[in-house]
């Protein structure tokens, strides 16, 4: 995919250098000369691609995970976003001194400049529509990767990520995904119970993500004059299927990942789904509710329901039913009850910070010379959610193979920052084609 | 809505300008725009305060243009011994010391999701049909990334998972909506109201009649316990439900050691984000911690599941037992004190 950047790649090297000079002089005066150079010899240089709240959080976790990690390059669509993140990160008492941003890049091709800037690790935290392109480029360049979930918004994107992960494996490049629950000791313990047979043979799984709207679309009247379609869409990315994947793929993908975790990442046979939108989309094209029924081998059924609406019943729960008991996740410590309601197992102990754990694993594996590269669920769990969306949008029964092989691409190619890009309206089951 | 007594209204006009504000030092710099908003709300409150007969009495409020109501209990001026003298009481409840309070009203139950969701989401608040410039300009929570009721129920249940900053801003919003001045209770006000004139360490009557705690709060869906609809247990002597148990409640104060000297209307102003004092214990606590004197110090781990930088100033992602209720001082303070109650200035987490 070729992309055209908004401006020429811009850097804030000069201004940043001036800022850092003062700090460096202070450091030289106050400390022995170990850190006399621009960077310590065994520093891991980190590049952040996508500087919103989540990307900034990932950078904080990376700099916390490794005491000699340094943030050296950042990218986003405009200078204001980058500046805000850089200022925040520099302000940290714990790691601010290791925020040494030599390169800041703006625009849709900024990711490539970060990758080319000499970093060791990249943190991919843009809207997910860009992730396949960013992952592919990062792996090609041999960079270790933290990739936020989901990893794509359409089937071709998932295939690109799978190919990138395969290549990462042969190149010994780490890929750790932002499917955070896999790094949560409470849910890990629950899954161990299930996998060791504590609830018997699996019968059904009911999984919910009933919550509030995340980033509602502003009315068209608030669209600034002269702003291109692409820029307007990227700035309101949550409301466009090509950028966000829809609510099911962007948010309830956490449920999809738990569903796949239970199945040890073996795929379903197929899915049937319903979905729609109850409140005006304001020009966006995502649904605000879905319910997907997945069929797995041996007649095992999984029901995944999500909603993003105000004023409704809310919950994010998993009820995993087996012949010998039910596992309940969500709303407290995971617990297993027998069919007659007796407590059979409950998580005991302290829950640890799963977001920090992701980076502890990533950096620990790089330092150990054994880059972590087992998160293939990054692609498969994303596809599980995408196939649910495809089933809802098309109104058809969708098989795993059909979804995996779908040629329908939602992401424009090339993406022109200044370009026109009309998105289709809300999908209409029975008419919309996505397989 | 009923209004204060004429005597109080008179006192208000005098005291507001002469009396020193609640004890405490000046905090962070005042934001001019925010102060202007506070002054506009204060003007609305003064304009709407009508003479009424009798002394401060309990009353019921309906949030204008909604069906959400809450009771206001009258808490008389008075003096009490704050903290515990019991030999085995936790160290942070000592030394017991004398506190004197002015009169105030307090919400008879914890703030419910019914009210709080209107603050979180404009479309739930009936504000688009009747625009109100004063309310429109107020700071409101961003949309949460996690689901914040955790399936424990909305209608009639206490709101949870909010920061102290969010509770302060809710108080400001509710003040603008109703034309009555609300804020979080100070820690001393909270304990005074919880005791309701009782001087013993453990108030009389079986705890189960008054409080949801770890031993009695489980439901078929939440075997580990959960919050329950507000005011389903007996009130205390001053008409306040669920002061002990159900959800813990934010106070205005920084959590700090007690000192022995007597105090009048004390307010331990916050100078850092943690810890703030949280009171009352919850459905998740053992009965021994569900008391009028037990103190809990807020901590950053209550936001562990917030992956962002900065962490949200609105949500405590890991505090499913934490809510609040508000007080209305009988005497309207000056604008600066209102500003300080609604703007702690220390809402950002350290990182």
Interface residues (C-beta under 8 A of the other chain):
Chain A: X53 X54 X56 X57 X58 X59 X60 X61 X85 X88 X89 X91 X92 X93 X94 X180 X208 X209 X210 X211 X212 X213 X214 X215 X216 X310 X311 X313 X314 X315 X316 X317 X330 X331 X332 X333 X335 X337 X343 X346 X351 X353 X354 X355
Chain B: X117 X120 X121 X123 X124 X143 X144 X145 X146 X147 X148 X149 X150 X151 X152 X153 X154 X221 X222 X223 X224 X226 X304 X305 X306 X307 X308 X309 X310 X311 X320 X350 X351
